[in-house]
Amino acid sequence: MDIEELQTFVDVADAGGISSAALRLGVAKSIVSRRLLRLEAELGVQLLSRSTRGAALTEAGATFRDHAARVCAEIDAARDAILPAGDLRGRLRVAVPLSFGPTHFAPILAEMARRHPQLHIQACYSDRFVDLIAEGYDCAIRLGYLQDSGLIARRIGGIRGQLVASPDYVKAHGSPETPEALAAHEALMQGTEAWQLTDGDRTITVRPQGRFKSDNGTALVAAATAGLGIAYLPDLLTHEHLASGALVPVMTRHPPPPAGAYVVRPPGQHPARKIRVLTELLIEYCDRSPHLEGAAPV
């Protein structure tokens, strides 16, 4: 039984259809279909019920999916165990934040690909919250405060952030001095998120309001420099604008609590070696970066 056919079947099952799996795998739909047909012929059972609306698992397919996933995971672990030290192969699919992923993390992924010519890397840059399991990612780089989930996270460094606004906005509307005063200001937000601020040893949660929202941090920087309101942003995005005077800090007596940069992965006993290697490279980068606070303990 071909391991590539097994992995393709698992991807189709998890992606919810052939088209989604083909996009995930980076191959044509016809290739995915042929692999599935060969696997069904080998097993002598129908794994998928196909229709014009897509493909759904049959009862046999639903049962076989879990066994196939375990086999694929064991094969990956066996390959890791016998490969020469440092040699990686296979596929690494990673979700990366769009706001500064292309400038800060893309060079790390490129270096990893250079060091491991048999490794196929597929990076997706987006600021939306990616469902790693449903969308078939090996891992993701995430920034800020992690939500409670079943994912396993490794902290790779710390992130400094602050509230900022343009001098023109501050001149026209003033600068808030307390968390409560934020209610009278325009907030530039990703959505309906809460902001966390500190008051001595306490953490205060506020829910600001505003008319400008974007799921991209770079767009929020542009809105802040245009004088549209107050933004809560990491120094990675704002340091040049703060240095030039296009933005100024506000609410300095109540800064945000320290946030983190993480590599997160679906649950499993041990991370694949390719994820461990990527994590180590990212920790090295965080140690060198002037805008990230070094690597944190395991």
Salt bridges, closest charged atoms under 4 A:
GLU4 OE2 - ARG35 NH2 3.14
GLU5 OE2 - ARG38 NE 2.78
ASP11 OD1 - ARG24 NH1 3.76
ASP11 OD2 - ARG91 NH2 3.82
ASP14 OD2 - ARG65 NH2 2.96
GLU40 OE1 - ARG50 NH2 3.14
ASP66 OD1 - ARG65 NH1 3.14
GLU111 OE2 - ARG114 NH2 2.75
GLU111 OE2 - ARG115 NE 2.74
GLU135 OE1 - ARG128 NH2 2.62
ASP138 OD1 - LYS274 NZ 3.96
ASP199 OD2 - ARG202 NH2 2.81
ASP235 OD2 - ARG160 NE 3.85
GLU293 OE2 - ARG160 NH1 3.62
